[in-house]
Amino acid sequence: MNGEIPNTKYQTVSEANGRMSCMRTPEFVFSLQFWTKVLDSVNDLSEYLQNSSIDLITVESLIECCYSGILEMRNVTFDNL
């Protein structure tokens, strides 16, 4: 079947192939890795802020850590991604 999915419309296959070729570009891979790091950092802070027993000293520390981590990502060469 040459990797084709049976009973699939041509338009659907064409759209999927177009999206797949976009996801194989270096720009997409870079963006994916970059945003994964940023969102992982923000998610840790977000999860703690949703806790019912948060400590303001810890919150301040986590915000500073998140902020400095994002600034560091901005200033570091992108070879490390």
Buried (B, 14 or more C-beta within 10 A) or exposed (E): EEEEEEEEEEEEEEEEEEEEEEEEEEEEEEEEEEEEBBEEBEEBBEEBEEEEEEEEEEBEEBEEEBEEBBEEBEEEEEEEB
